[in-house]
Amino acid sequence: MTCVPFFDMSATYSDIGRDLEDAALRVLRSNNYIGGVEVEKFESAFAQYVEAEYCVTVSNGLSALHLALLATGVGPGDEVIVPSNTFIATWLAVSHCGATPIPVEPDPETYTITATAVVGKLNSRTKAIIPVHLYGQSVDLDPILELARTKNLIVIEDAAQAQGGEYKGKKIGGHSDVVAWSFYPGKNLGALGDAGGVTTNNKVLAEKVTLLRNYGSKKRYYHDVIGYNSRMDPLQAALLMVKLKSLEQWNFQRAEIAKYYSENISNVLCSVPLTPDWSTPVWHQYVVRSPYRDELQSWLKENGIETLIHYPLPPHKQPAYSELKDISLPVSEGLSREILSIPIFPQLSKKQMEAVVFTINRFKVDN
Ligand SMILES: *Cc1c(COP(=O)(O)O)cnc(C)c1O
């Protein structure tokens, strides 16, 4: 039996471990452990990579979203449109501002939100929209940006799952007001600990996030606003700088695996994801769908193949948002019952890919 882990971090380490160790050692010996040149270097490299003017790193993806919202002026009484099918951080960031997350259902084919669905949720309290490039697949941004322009709304992209992804041939990172990133270890570009950042073409917003992440302070011990301590460590910046060099190659390998899956999974009980023509996805997850999801997951497990569900419970069904427990969002509820993420990571071997496809294609239900 070929065992297939869901994700194997050690494979990355064996590829570039020496470079990571050199970078870590350089920081350990630098006598500087907050901010500084390592952080600045990564910020300019990442901004350049995603074709944005500015990158401001922060401590994690949730802080990136939170500080982006604060910088754009979102606060108590405001409503912010969020997808009903996202990782809870998208919602939490809104709640942390004292604003209210207003869920909108995704398109049932692409799993991302559309301008048409957003329109129905707008009112005089609506302040911002957070499209999420879920699973590394880009949202159709142009209609959302157009809607935001006409209604005077802010757009903050949650690109935590989409490092290197493109929308209509241009990198995600500078299309909207602010783009929020996570560099959690499991993301396509992941640190070796928590890390995040925002990118933007708006100098004022970049300066606001820079202030907010560092105690509201520009000059040491002088504080302009009630800020936070949300900085990225130079150690993580140095490690990310090493990993950024491989990102294009890794995303290419993910795309090859996705292509193999899409061309070879042929079980009628299991459908493969769709790629809309505006999106060049980076396959953070490869998500199949089946009305017999739980049985499929057990079958794969019995055959040594590890899978995960992104996500088993939508935010509105979480105890954290118990005030919404009685609302009905059938698209995201249906997805949470039927979706299954199968192994996809750059170093997945041909033999492992074949085992995944072979096992899925032999899956059947007896009734
Ligand atoms: C990972 C993730 C986040 C949060 O990132 P952290 O770095 O874990 O705080 C936010 N949104 C989405 C869609 C994510 O996948």
The ligand as an SDF file (V2000), in Angstrom:
LIG
                    3D

 15 15  0  0  0  0  0  0  0  0999 V2000
   -5.0550   30.7400    6.8490 C   0  0  0  0  0  0  0  0  0  0  0  0
   -6.1400   31.6780    6.5510 C   0  0  0  0  0  0  0  0  0  0  0  0
   -6.3130   32.8750    7.2660 C   0  0  0  0  0  0  0  0  0  0  0  0
   -5.5980   33.2060    8.5330 C   0  0  0  0  0  0  0  0  0  0  0  0
   -4.2460   33.1360    8.5210 O   0  0  0  0  0  0  0  0  0  0  0  0
   -3.4010   32.9190    9.8610 P   0  0  0  0  0  0  0  0  0  0  0  0
   -2.0190   33.2630    9.4380 O   0  0  0  0  0  0  0  0  0  0  0  0
   -3.5800   31.4990   10.2680 O   0  0  0  0  0  0  0  0  0  0  0  0
   -3.9170   33.8660   10.8960 O   0  0  0  0  0  0  0  0  0  0  0  0
   -7.2820   33.7660    6.8260 C   0  0  0  0  0  0  0  0  0  0  0  0
   -8.0720   33.4890    5.7830 N   0  0  0  0  0  0  0  0  0  0  0  0
   -7.9710   32.3310    5.0860 C   0  0  0  0  0  0  0  0  0  0  0  0
   -8.8650   32.1160    3.9270 C   0  0  0  0  0  0  0  0  0  0  0  0
   -7.0150   31.3880    5.4570 C   0  0  0  0  0  0  0  0  0  0  0  0
   -6.9330   30.2430    4.7660 O   0  0  0  0  0  0  0  0  0  0  0  0
  1  2  1  0
  2  3  1  0
  2 14  2  0
  3  4  1  0
  3 10  2  0
  4  5  1  0
  5  6  1  0
  6  7  2  0
  6  8  1  0
  6  9  1  0
 10 11  1  0
 11 12  2  0
 12 13  1  0
 12 14  1  0
 14 15  1  0
M  END
$$$$
